[in-house]
């Protein structure tokens, strides 16, 4: 009688564990999809606009820099002034959090146009701001990729648990190298308790 009750309790606990693993697996799979969409959006919008502005500003900078070396005090043409204002305006829209870029004013197309040497200074500031954004976006992209890799480790560990495989470091870290989720000294194992107690949606999707 006791044996039957113990067996029933054991089966119930196993079913609960199985259901918990299934729920976590579904959650982490959804998180991976969200992270991949974020990476795709980041590449599609910001990077595309940044690369275009870098290309346009570089071409404009090179031309005016050449003119500045020959005639630094000469004013830029009306056409160049219009192109500079376009670059300034679009850069400010892209770099809304860069205080140094936001301080740059568009040139008023009336009266004396700015000298070549002044135009070079402004365009150099524009290019430096774009370089700063490029570094920031690289950091953001790399951070998303690291999160996807870490989420992939959790997904793989849960799939191993579903199959009843050991969650030791040789199994779990075969394809994903992340020691943050492993516990133990002589032989490390995936930390299911940490995963059980953690709000993984908040962990992976909160901006930092």
PyMOL commands that place a pseudoatom at each C-alpha (Angstrom):
pseudoatom trace, name=CA, resn=UNK, resi=1, chain=A, elem=C, hetatm=0, pos=[0.000, 0.000, 0.000]
pseudoatom trace, name=CA, resn=UNK, resi=2, chain=A, elem=C, hetatm=0, pos=[2.767, 2.410, 0.945]
pseudoatom trace, name=CA, resn=UNK, resi=3, chain=A, elem=C, hetatm=0, pos=[4.715, 1.361, -2.129]
pseudoatom trace, name=CA, resn=UNK, resi=4, chain=A, elem=C, hetatm=0, pos=[1.780, 2.235, -4.365]
pseudoatom trace, name=CA, resn=UNK, resi=5, chain=A, elem=C, hetatm=0, pos=[1.360, 5.627, -2.697]
pseudoatom trace, name=CA, resn=UNK, resi=6, chain=A, elem=C, hetatm=0, pos=[5.079, 6.370, -2.989]
pseudoatom trace, name=CA, resn=UNK, resi=7, chain=A, elem=C, hetatm=0, pos=[5.032, 5.430, -6.658]
pseudoatom trace, name=CA, resn=UNK, resi=8, chain=A, elem=C, hetatm=0, pos=[2.049, 7.693, -7.256]
pseudoatom trace, name=CA, resn=UNK, resi=9, chain=A, elem=C, hetatm=0, pos=[3.790, 10.590, -5.492]
pseudoatom trace, name=CA, resn=UNK, resi=10, chain=A, elem=C, hetatm=0, pos=[6.939, 9.988, -7.527]
pseudoatom trace, name=CA, resn=UNK, resi=11, chain=A, elem=C, hetatm=0, pos=[4.999, 9.991, -10.800]
pseudoatom trace, name=CA, resn=UNK, resi=12, chain=A, elem=C, hetatm=0, pos=[3.177, 13.151, -9.787]
pseudoatom trace, name=CA, resn=UNK, resi=13, chain=A, elem=C, hetatm=0, pos=[6.436, 14.917, -9.012]
pseudoatom trace, name=CA, resn=UNK, resi=14, chain=A, elem=C, hetatm=0, pos=[7.898, 13.790, -12.321]
pseudoatom trace, name=CA, resn=UNK, resi=15, chain=A, elem=C, hetatm=0, pos=[4.858, 15.106, -14.185]
pseudoatom trace, name=CA, resn=UNK, resi=16, chain=A, elem=C, hetatm=0, pos=[5.118, 18.443, -12.407]
pseudoatom trace, name=CA, resn=UNK, resi=17, chain=A, elem=C, hetatm=0, pos=[8.818, 18.680, -13.249]
pseudoatom trace, name=CA, resn=UNK, resi=18, chain=A, elem=C, hetatm=0, pos=[8.094, 17.783, -16.873]
pseudoatom trace, name=CA, resn=UNK, resi=19, chain=A, elem=C, hetatm=0, pos=[5.376, 20.428, -17.124]
pseudoatom trace, name=CA, resn=UNK, resi=20, chain=A, elem=C, hetatm=0, pos=[7.658, 23.035, -15.556]
pseudoatom trace, name=CA, resn=UNK, resi=21, chain=A, elem=C, hetatm=0, pos=[10.419, 22.236, -18.060]
pseudoatom trace, name=CA, resn=UNK, resi=22, chain=A, elem=C, hetatm=0, pos=[7.969, 22.437, -20.969]
pseudoatom trace, name=CA, resn=UNK, resi=23, chain=A, elem=C, hetatm=0, pos=[6.707, 25.830, -19.762]
pseudoatom trace, name=CA, resn=UNK, resi=24, chain=A, elem=C, hetatm=0, pos=[10.248, 27.203, -19.379]
pseudoatom trace, name=CA, resn=UNK, resi=25, chain=A, elem=C, hetatm=0, pos=[11.236, 25.817, -22.761]
pseudoatom trace, name=CA, resn=UNK, resi=26, chain=A, elem=C, hetatm=0, pos=[8.311, 27.561, -24.455]
pseudoatom trace, name=CA, resn=UNK, resi=27, chain=A, elem=C, hetatm=0, pos=[9.182, 30.790, -22.663]
pseudoatom trace, name=CA, resn=UNK, resi=28, chain=A, elem=C, hetatm=0, pos=[12.852, 30.735, -23.639]
pseudoatom trace, name=CA, resn=UNK, resi=29, chain=A, elem=C, hetatm=0, pos=[12.012, 29.861, -27.253]
pseudoatom trace, name=CA, resn=UNK, resi=30, chain=A, elem=C, hetatm=0, pos=[9.706, 32.887, -27.389]
pseudoatom trace, name=CA, resn=UNK, resi=31, chain=A, elem=C, hetatm=0, pos=[12.419, 35.084, -25.869]
pseudoatom trace, name=CA, resn=UNK, resi=32, chain=A, elem=C, hetatm=0, pos=[14.920, 33.934, -28.500]
pseudoatom trace, name=CA, resn=UNK, resi=33, chain=A, elem=C, hetatm=0, pos=[12.465, 34.914, -31.256]
pseudoatom trace, name=CA, resn=UNK, resi=34, chain=A, elem=C, hetatm=0, pos=[11.974, 38.350, -29.682]
pseudoatom trace, name=CA, resn=UNK, resi=35, chain=A, elem=C, hetatm=0, pos=[15.738, 38.896, -29.382]
pseudoatom trace, name=CA, resn=UNK, resi=36, chain=A, elem=C, hetatm=0, pos=[16.315, 37.874, -32.999]
pseudoatom trace, name=CA, resn=UNK, resi=37, chain=A, elem=C, hetatm=0, pos=[13.598, 40.311, -34.105]
pseudoatom trace, name=CA, resn=UNK, resi=38, chain=A, elem=C, hetatm=0, pos=[15.274, 43.060, -32.053]
pseudoatom trace, name=CA, resn=UNK, resi=39, chain=A, elem=C, hetatm=0, pos=[18.597, 42.318, -33.725]
pseudoatom trace, name=CA, resn=UNK, resi=40, chain=A, elem=C, hetatm=0, pos=[16.961, 42.400, -37.143]
pseudoatom trace, name=CA, resn=UNK, resi=41, chain=A, elem=C, hetatm=0, pos=[15.203, 45.728, -36.438]
pseudoatom trace, name=CA, resn=UNK, resi=42, chain=A, elem=C, hetatm=0, pos=[18.376, 47.262, -35.063]
pseudoatom trace, name=CA, resn=UNK, resi=43, chain=A, elem=C, hetatm=0, pos=[20.258, 46.327, -38.213]
pseudoatom trace, name=CA, resn=UNK, resi=44, chain=A, elem=C, hetatm=0, pos=[17.506, 47.385, -40.587]
pseudoatom trace, name=CA, resn=UNK, resi=45, chain=A, elem=C, hetatm=0, pos=[16.813, 50.864, -39.232]
pseudoatom trace, name=CA, resn=UNK, resi=46, chain=A, elem=C, hetatm=0, pos=[19.706, 52.420, -37.348]
pseudoatom trace, name=CA, resn=UNK, resi=47, chain=A, elem=C, hetatm=0, pos=[22.601, 50.810, -39.197]
pseudoatom trace, name=CA, resn=UNK, resi=48, chain=A, elem=C, hetatm=0, pos=[21.204, 51.562, -42.651]
pseudoatom trace, name=CA, resn=UNK, resi=49, chain=A, elem=C, hetatm=0, pos=[20.661, 55.244, -41.866]
pseudoatom trace, name=CA, resn=UNK, resi=50, chain=A, elem=C, hetatm=0, pos=[24.000, 55.553, -40.100]
pseudoatom trace, name=CA, resn=UNK, resi=51, chain=A, elem=C, hetatm=0, pos=[25.992, 54.055, -42.979]
pseudoatom trace, name=CA, resn=UNK, resi=52, chain=A, elem=C, hetatm=0, pos=[24.271, 56.373, -45.459]
pseudoatom trace, name=CA, resn=UNK, resi=53, chain=A, elem=C, hetatm=0, pos=[25.067, 59.468, -43.388]
pseudoatom trace, name=CA, resn=UNK, resi=54, chain=A, elem=C, hetatm=0, pos=[28.652, 58.330, -42.866]
pseudoatom trace, name=CA, resn=UNK, resi=55, chain=A, elem=C, hetatm=0, pos=[29.097, 57.966, -46.614]
pseudoatom trace, name=CA, resn=UNK, resi=56, chain=A, elem=C, hetatm=0, pos=[27.497, 61.311, -47.510]
pseudoatom trace, name=CA, resn=UNK, resi=57, chain=A, elem=C, hetatm=0, pos=[29.280, 63.257, -44.771]
pseudoatom trace, name=CA, resn=UNK, resi=58, chain=A, elem=C, hetatm=0, pos=[32.654, 61.728, -45.684]
pseudoatom trace, name=CA, resn=UNK, resi=59, chain=A, elem=C, hetatm=0, pos=[32.285, 62.724, -49.338]
pseudoatom trace, name=CA, resn=UNK, resi=60, chain=A, elem=C, hetatm=0, pos=[31.271, 66.250, -48.375]
pseudoatom trace, name=CA, resn=UNK, resi=61, chain=A, elem=C, hetatm=0, pos=[34.027, 66.541, -45.781]
pseudoatom trace, name=CA, resn=UNK, resi=62, chain=A, elem=C, hetatm=0, pos=[36.746, 65.390, -48.190]
pseudoatom trace, name=CA, resn=UNK, resi=63, chain=A, elem=C, hetatm=0, pos=[35.708, 67.911, -50.852]
pseudoatom trace, name=CA, resn=UNK, resi=64, chain=A, elem=C, hetatm=0, pos=[35.498, 70.869, -48.486]
pseudoatom trace, name=CA, resn=UNK, resi=65, chain=A, elem=C, hetatm=0, pos=[38.737, 69.859, -46.754]
pseudoatom trace, name=CA, resn=UNK, resi=66, chain=A, elem=C, hetatm=0, pos=[40.537, 70.020, -50.112]
pseudoatom trace, name=CA, resn=UNK, resi=67, chain=A, elem=C, hetatm=0, pos=[39.085, 73.481, -50.791]
pseudoatom trace, name=CA, resn=UNK, resi=68, chain=A, elem=C, hetatm=0, pos=[39.981, 74.615, -47.280]
pseudoatom trace, name=CA, resn=UNK, resi=69, chain=A, elem=C, hetatm=0, pos=[43.631, 73.764, -47.805]
pseudoatom trace, name=CA, resn=UNK, resi=70, chain=A, elem=C, hetatm=0, pos=[43.697, 75.909, -50.939]
pseudoatom trace, name=CA, resn=UNK, resi=71, chain=A, elem=C, hetatm=0, pos=[41.421, 78.762, -49.835]
pseudoatom trace, name=CA, resn=UNK, resi=72, chain=A, elem=C, hetatm=0, pos=[40.435, 78.453, -46.157]
pseudoatom trace, name=CA, resn=UNK, resi=73, chain=A, elem=C, hetatm=0, pos=[38.774, 81.875, -45.936]
pseudoatom trace, name=CA, resn=UNK, resi=74, chain=A, elem=C, hetatm=0, pos=[36.648, 81.459, -49.056]
pseudoatom trace, name=CA, resn=UNK, resi=75, chain=A, elem=C, hetatm=0, pos=[32.917, 80.904, -48.462]
pseudoatom trace, name=CA, resn=UNK, resi=76, chain=A, elem=C, hetatm=0, pos=[31.241, 77.648, -49.465]
pseudoatom trace, name=CA, resn=UNK, resi=77, chain=A, elem=C, hetatm=0, pos=[28.839, 77.717, -52.387]
pseudoatom trace, name=CA, resn=UNK, resi=78, chain=A, elem=C, hetatm=0, pos=[25.070, 77.794, -51.923]
pseudoatom trace, name=CA, resn=UNK, resi=79, chain=A, elem=C, hetatm=0, pos=[24.865, 74.178, -53.152]
pseudoatom trace, name=CA, resn=UNK, resi=80, chain=A, elem=C, hetatm=0, pos=[27.425, 72.988, -50.601]
pseudoatom trace, name=CA, resn=UNK, resi=81, chain=A, elem=C, hetatm=0, pos=[25.647, 74.965, -47.871]
pseudoatom trace, name=CA, resn=UNK, resi=82, chain=A, elem=C, hetatm=0, pos=[22.380, 73.212, -48.701]
pseudoatom trace, name=CA, resn=UNK, resi=83, chain=A, elem=C, hetatm=0, pos=[24.076, 69.801, -48.584]
pseudoatom trace, name=CA, resn=UNK, resi=84, chain=A, elem=C, hetatm=0, pos=[25.726, 70.615, -45.266]
pseudoatom trace, name=CA, resn=UNK, resi=85, chain=A, elem=C, hetatm=0, pos=[22.409, 71.653, -43.747]
pseudoatom trace, name=CA, resn=UNK, resi=86, chain=A, elem=C, hetatm=0, pos=[20.845, 68.395, -44.948]
pseudoatom trace, name=CA, resn=UNK, resi=87, chain=A, elem=C, hetatm=0, pos=[23.595, 66.388, -43.246]
pseudoatom trace, name=CA, resn=UNK, resi=88, chain=A, elem=C, hetatm=0, pos=[23.366, 68.438, -40.030]
pseudoatom trace, name=CA, resn=UNK, resi=89, chain=A, elem=C, hetatm=0, pos=[19.579, 68.089, -39.865]
pseudoatom trace, name=CA, resn=UNK, resi=90, chain=A, elem=C, hetatm=0, pos=[19.507, 64.336, -40.543]
pseudoatom trace, name=CA, resn=UNK, resi=91, chain=A, elem=C, hetatm=0, pos=[22.387, 63.668, -38.146]
pseudoatom trace, name=CA, resn=UNK, resi=92, chain=A, elem=C, hetatm=0, pos=[20.619, 65.538, -35.342]
pseudoatom trace, name=CA, resn=UNK, resi=93, chain=A, elem=C, hetatm=0, pos=[17.486, 63.473, -35.956]
pseudoatom trace, name=CA, resn=UNK, resi=94, chain=A, elem=C, hetatm=0, pos=[19.510, 60.264, -35.707]
pseudoatom trace, name=CA, resn=UNK, resi=95, chain=A, elem=C, hetatm=0, pos=[21.673, 61.263, -32.736]
pseudoatom trace, name=CA, resn=UNK, resi=96, chain=A, elem=C, hetatm=0, pos=[18.978, 62.698, -30.485]
pseudoatom trace, name=CA, resn=UNK, resi=97, chain=A, elem=C, hetatm=0, pos=[20.886, 61.784, -27.303]
pseudoatom trace, name=CA, resn=UNK, resi=98, chain=A, elem=C, hetatm=0, pos=[24.247, 63.250, -28.369]
pseudoatom trace, name=CA, resn=UNK, resi=99, chain=A, elem=C, hetatm=0, pos=[24.434, 66.670, -26.685]
pseudoatom trace, name=CA, resn=UNK, resi=100, chain=A, elem=C, hetatm=0, pos=[27.390, 67.792, -28.784]
pseudoatom trace, name=CA, resn=UNK, resi=101, chain=A, elem=C, hetatm=0, pos=[25.607, 67.064, -32.040]
pseudoatom trace, name=CA, resn=UNK, resi=102, chain=A, elem=C, hetatm=0, pos=[22.431, 68.749, -30.777]
pseudoatom trace, name=CA, resn=UNK, resi=103, chain=A, elem=C, hetatm=0, pos=[24.395, 71.954, -30.188]
pseudoatom trace, name=CA, resn=UNK, resi=104, chain=A, elem=C, hetatm=0, pos=[25.285, 72.218, -33.872]
pseudoatom trace, name=CA, resn=UNK, resi=105, chain=A, elem=C, hetatm=0, pos=[23.027, 74.662, -35.715]
pseudoatom trace, name=CA, resn=UNK, resi=106, chain=A, elem=C, hetatm=0, pos=[22.085, 74.627, -39.360]
pseudoatom trace, name=CA, resn=UNK, resi=107, chain=A, elem=C, hetatm=0, pos=[23.562, 77.506, -41.357]
pseudoatom trace, name=CA, resn=UNK, resi=108, chain=A, elem=C, hetatm=0, pos=[21.129, 80.249, -42.353]
pseudoatom trace, name=CA, resn=UNK, resi=109, chain=A, elem=C, hetatm=0, pos=[21.099, 80.426, -46.169]
pseudoatom trace, name=CA, resn=UNK, resi=110, chain=A, elem=C, hetatm=0, pos=[21.169, 84.220, -46.264]
pseudoatom trace, name=CA, resn=UNK, resi=111, chain=A, elem=C, hetatm=0, pos=[24.024, 86.663, -46.196]
pseudoatom trace, name=CA, resn=UNK, resi=112, chain=A, elem=C, hetatm=0, pos=[27.596, 85.435, -46.050]
pseudoatom trace, name=CA, resn=UNK, resi=113, chain=A, elem=C, hetatm=0, pos=[28.097, 81.686, -46.315]
pseudoatom trace, name=CA, resn=UNK, resi=114, chain=A, elem=C, hetatm=0, pos=[30.520, 80.064, -43.814]
pseudoatom trace, name=CA, resn=UNK, resi=115, chain=A, elem=C, hetatm=0, pos=[34.163, 79.831, -44.760]
pseudoatom trace, name=CA, resn=UNK, resi=116, chain=A, elem=C, hetatm=0, pos=[35.678, 76.540, -45.895]
pseudoatom trace, name=CA, resn=UNK, resi=117, chain=A, elem=C, hetatm=0, pos=[37.677, 76.164, -42.675]
pseudoatom trace, name=CA, resn=UNK, resi=118, chain=A, elem=C, hetatm=0, pos=[34.558, 76.643, -40.530]
pseudoatom trace, name=CA, resn=UNK, resi=119, chain=A, elem=C, hetatm=0, pos=[32.636, 74.146, -42.636]
pseudoatom trace, name=CA, resn=UNK, resi=120, chain=A, elem=C, hetatm=0, pos=[35.430, 71.597, -42.140]
pseudoatom trace, name=CA, resn=UNK, resi=121, chain=A, elem=C, hetatm=0, pos=[35.206, 72.005, -38.343]
pseudoatom trace, name=CA, resn=UNK, resi=122, chain=A, elem=C, hetatm=0, pos=[31.444, 71.427, -38.342]
pseudoatom trace, name=CA, resn=UNK, resi=123, chain=A, elem=C, hetatm=0, pos=[31.633, 68.416, -40.657]
pseudoatom trace, name=CA, resn=UNK, resi=124, chain=A, elem=C, hetatm=0, pos=[34.422, 66.929, -38.538]
pseudoatom trace, name=CA, resn=UNK, resi=125, chain=A, elem=C, hetatm=0, pos=[32.152, 67.220, -35.489]
pseudoatom trace, name=CA, resn=UNK, resi=126, chain=A, elem=C, hetatm=0, pos=[29.361, 65.545, -37.450]
pseudoatom trace, name=CA, resn=UNK, resi=127, chain=A, elem=C, hetatm=0, pos=[31.620, 62.664, -38.441]
pseudoatom trace, name=CA, resn=UNK, resi=128, chain=A, elem=C, hetatm=0, pos=[32.881, 62.221, -34.880]
pseudoatom trace, name=CA, resn=UNK, resi=129, chain=A, elem=C, hetatm=0, pos=[29.279, 62.052, -33.661]
pseudoatom trace, name=CA, resn=UNK, resi=130, chain=A, elem=C, hetatm=0, pos=[28.466, 59.409, -36.270]
pseudoatom trace, name=CA, resn=UNK, resi=131, chain=A, elem=C, hetatm=0, pos=[31.537, 57.426, -35.195]
pseudoatom trace, name=CA, resn=UNK, resi=132, chain=A, elem=C, hetatm=0, pos=[30.319, 57.550, -31.586]
pseudoatom trace, name=CA, resn=UNK, resi=133, chain=A, elem=C, hetatm=0, pos=[26.929, 56.220, -32.656]
pseudoatom trace, name=CA, resn=UNK, resi=134, chain=A, elem=C, hetatm=0, pos=[28.594, 53.474, -34.676]
pseudoatom trace, name=CA, resn=UNK, resi=135, chain=A, elem=C, hetatm=0, pos=[30.447, 52.326, -31.551]
pseudoatom trace, name=CA, resn=UNK, resi=136, chain=A, elem=C, hetatm=0, pos=[27.252, 52.445, -29.476]
pseudoatom trace, name=CA, resn=UNK, resi=137, chain=A, elem=C, hetatm=0, pos=[25.332, 50.414, -32.049]
pseudoatom trace, name=CA, resn=UNK, resi=138, chain=A, elem=C, hetatm=0, pos=[28.115, 47.837, -32.227]
pseudoatom trace, name=CA, resn=UNK, resi=139, chain=A, elem=C, hetatm=0, pos=[27.883, 47.473, -28.444]
pseudoatom trace, name=CA, resn=UNK, resi=140, chain=A, elem=C, hetatm=0, pos=[24.085, 47.117, -28.604]
pseudoatom trace, name=CA, resn=UNK, resi=141, chain=A, elem=C, hetatm=0, pos=[24.286, 44.538, -31.380]
pseudoatom trace, name=CA, resn=UNK, resi=142, chain=A, elem=C, hetatm=0, pos=[26.951, 42.521, -29.576]
pseudoatom trace, name=CA, resn=UNK, resi=143, chain=A, elem=C, hetatm=0, pos=[24.907, 42.625, -26.367]
pseudoatom trace, name=CA, resn=UNK, resi=144, chain=A, elem=C, hetatm=0, pos=[21.845, 41.245, -28.176]
pseudoatom trace, name=CA, resn=UNK, resi=145, chain=A, elem=C, hetatm=0, pos=[23.965, 38.499, -29.745]
pseudoatom trace, name=CA, resn=UNK, resi=146, chain=A, elem=C, hetatm=0, pos=[25.333, 37.524, -26.326]
pseudoatom trace, name=CA, resn=UNK, resi=147, chain=A, elem=C, hetatm=0, pos=[21.797, 37.341, -24.941]
pseudoatom trace, name=CA, resn=UNK, resi=148, chain=A, elem=C, hetatm=0, pos=[20.710, 35.134, -27.856]
pseudoatom trace, name=CA, resn=UNK, resi=149, chain=A, elem=C, hetatm=0, pos=[23.672, 32.827, -27.217]
pseudoatom trace, name=CA, resn=UNK, resi=150, chain=A, elem=C, hetatm=0, pos=[22.913, 32.649, -23.482]
pseudoatom trace, name=CA, resn=UNK, resi=151, chain=A, elem=C, hetatm=0, pos=[19.237, 31.972, -24.158]
pseudoatom trace, name=CA, resn=UNK, resi=152, chain=A, elem=C, hetatm=0, pos=[20.323, 29.253, -26.584]
pseudoatom trace, name=CA, resn=UNK, resi=153, chain=A, elem=C, hetatm=0, pos=[22.300, 27.553, -23.814]
pseudoatom trace, name=CA, resn=UNK, resi=154, chain=A, elem=C, hetatm=0, pos=[19.210, 27.532, -21.591]
pseudoatom trace, name=CA, resn=UNK, resi=155, chain=A, elem=C, hetatm=0, pos=[17.082, 26.186, -24.430]
pseudoatom trace, name=CA, resn=UNK, resi=156, chain=A, elem=C, hetatm=0, pos=[19.586, 23.399, -25.091]
pseudoatom trace, name=CA, resn=UNK, resi=157, chain=A, elem=C, hetatm=0, pos=[19.792, 22.508, -21.379]
pseudoatom trace, name=CA, resn=UNK, resi=158, chain=A, elem=C, hetatm=0, pos=[16.003, 22.295, -21.133]
pseudoatom trace, name=CA, resn=UNK, resi=159, chain=A, elem=C, hetatm=0, pos=[15.848, 20.103, -24.237]
pseudoatom trace, name=CA, resn=UNK, resi=160, chain=A, elem=C, hetatm=0, pos=[18.434, 17.800, -22.621]
pseudoatom trace, name=CA, resn=UNK, resi=161, chain=A, elem=C, hetatm=0, pos=[16.337, 17.719, -19.444]
pseudoatom trace, name=CA, resn=UNK, resi=162, chain=A, elem=C, hetatm=0, pos=[13.272, 16.784, -21.520]
pseudoatom trace, name=CA, resn=UNK, resi=163, chain=A, elem=C, hetatm=0, pos=[15.193, 13.825, -22.940]
pseudoatom trace, name=CA, resn=UNK, resi=164, chain=A, elem=C, hetatm=0, pos=[16.428, 12.800, -19.499]
pseudoatom trace, name=CA, resn=UNK, resi=165, chain=A, elem=C, hetatm=0, pos=[20.061, 13.526, -20.403]
pseudoatom trace, name=CA, resn=UNK, resi=166, chain=A, elem=C, hetatm=0, pos=[22.620, 14.575, -17.808]
pseudoatom trace, name=CA, resn=UNK, resi=167, chain=A, elem=C, hetatm=0, pos=[23.005, 18.330, -17.475]
pseudoatom trace, name=CA, resn=UNK, resi=168, chain=A, elem=C, hetatm=0, pos=[26.749, 18.242, -16.875]
pseudoatom trace, name=CA, resn=UNK, resi=169, chain=A, elem=C, hetatm=0, pos=[29.149, 20.676, -18.499]
pseudoatom trace, name=CA, resn=UNK, resi=170, chain=A, elem=C, hetatm=0, pos=[30.201, 18.199, -21.181]
pseudoatom trace, name=CA, resn=UNK, resi=171, chain=A, elem=C, hetatm=0, pos=[26.622, 17.898, -22.410]
pseudoatom trace, name=CA, resn=UNK, resi=172, chain=A, elem=C, hetatm=0, pos=[25.229, 21.408, -21.924]
pseudoatom trace, name=CA, resn=UNK, resi=173, chain=A, elem=C, hetatm=0, pos=[28.324, 23.375, -22.901]
pseudoatom trace, name=CA, resn=UNK, resi=174, chain=A, elem=C, hetatm=0, pos=[29.045, 21.284, -25.963]
pseudoatom trace, name=CA, resn=UNK, resi=175, chain=A, elem=C, hetatm=0, pos=[27.628, 23.994, -28.232]
pseudoatom trace, name=CA, resn=UNK, resi=176, chain=A, elem=C, hetatm=0, pos=[27.264, 26.960, -25.841]
pseudoatom trace, name=CA, resn=UNK, resi=177, chain=A, elem=C, hetatm=0, pos=[30.137, 28.215, -23.709]
pseudoatom trace, name=CA, resn=UNK, resi=178, chain=A, elem=C, hetatm=0, pos=[28.656, 30.193, -20.810]
pseudoatom trace, name=CA, resn=UNK, resi=179, chain=A, elem=C, hetatm=0, pos=[29.755, 29.417, -17.276]
pseudoatom trace, name=CA, resn=UNK, resi=180, chain=A, elem=C, hetatm=0, pos=[27.165, 31.683, -15.594]
pseudoatom trace, name=CA, resn=UNK, resi=181, chain=A, elem=C, hetatm=0, pos=[24.587, 28.890, -15.566]
pseudoatom trace, name=CA, resn=UNK, resi=182, chain=A, elem=C, hetatm=0, pos=[26.829, 26.099, -14.289]
pseudoatom trace, name=CA, resn=UNK, resi=183, chain=A, elem=C, hetatm=0, pos=[27.374, 25.107, -10.662]
pseudoatom trace, name=CA, resn=UNK, resi=184, chain=A, elem=C, hetatm=0, pos=[29.722, 22.688, -8.953]
pseudoatom trace, name=CA, resn=UNK, resi=185, chain=A, elem=C, hetatm=0, pos=[33.464, 22.261, -8.717]
pseudoatom trace, name=CA, resn=UNK, resi=186, chain=A, elem=C, hetatm=0, pos=[34.784, 18.892, -9.817]
pseudoatom trace, name=CA, resn=UNK, resi=187, chain=A, elem=C, hetatm=0, pos=[31.966, 18.390, -12.331]
pseudoatom trace, name=CA, resn=UNK, resi=188, chain=A, elem=C, hetatm=0, pos=[29.760, 21.334, -13.157]
pseudoatom trace, name=CA, resn=UNK, resi=189, chain=A, elem=C, hetatm=0, pos=[26.068, 20.990, -13.924]
pseudoatom trace, name=CA, resn=UNK, resi=190, chain=A, elem=C, hetatm=0, pos=[23.428, 23.322, -15.308]
pseudoatom trace, name=CA, resn=UNK, resi=191, chain=A, elem=C, hetatm=0, pos=[21.730, 25.279, -12.512]
pseudoatom trace, name=CA, resn=UNK, resi=192, chain=A, elem=C, hetatm=0, pos=[18.036, 24.440, -12.886]
pseudoatom trace, name=CA, resn=UNK, resi=193, chain=A, elem=C, hetatm=0, pos=[17.252, 26.022, -9.511]
pseudoatom trace, name=CA, resn=UNK, resi=194, chain=A, elem=C, hetatm=0, pos=[18.550, 29.390, -10.704]
pseudoatom trace, name=CA, resn=UNK, resi=195, chain=A, elem=C, hetatm=0, pos=[16.359, 29.142, -13.785]
pseudoatom trace, name=CA, resn=UNK, resi=196, chain=A, elem=C, hetatm=0, pos=[13.330, 28.134, -11.738]
pseudoatom trace, name=CA, resn=UNK, resi=197, chain=A, elem=C, hetatm=0, pos=[13.634, 31.158, -9.437]
pseudoatom trace, name=CA, resn=UNK, resi=198, chain=A, elem=C, hetatm=0, pos=[14.415, 33.708, -12.138]
pseudoatom trace, name=CA, resn=UNK, resi=199, chain=A, elem=C, hetatm=0, pos=[12.077, 35.875, -14.199]
pseudoatom trace, name=CA, resn=UNK, resi=200, chain=A, elem=C, hetatm=0, pos=[13.849, 35.090, -17.449]
pseudoatom trace, name=CA, resn=UNK, resi=201, chain=A, elem=C, hetatm=0, pos=[11.702, 37.480, -19.490]
pseudoatom trace, name=CA, resn=UNK, resi=202, chain=A, elem=C, hetatm=0, pos=[12.859, 40.370, -17.315]
pseudoatom trace, name=CA, resn=UNK, resi=203, chain=A, elem=C, hetatm=0, pos=[16.418, 39.047, -17.361]
pseudoatom trace, name=CA, resn=UNK, resi=204, chain=A, elem=C, hetatm=0, pos=[16.683, 38.885, -21.152]
pseudoatom trace, name=CA, resn=UNK, resi=205, chain=A, elem=C, hetatm=0, pos=[14.360, 41.637, -22.356]
pseudoatom trace, name=CA, resn=UNK, resi=206, chain=A, elem=C, hetatm=0, pos=[15.109, 44.466, -19.925]
pseudoatom trace, name=CA, resn=UNK, resi=207, chain=A, elem=C, hetatm=0, pos=[17.332, 47.060, -21.589]
pseudoatom trace, name=CA, resn=UNK, resi=208, chain=A, elem=C, hetatm=0, pos=[20.732, 47.493, -19.960]
for i in range(1, 208): cmd.bond("trace and resi %d" % i, "trace and resi %d" % (i + 1))
show_as sticks, trace
zoom trace
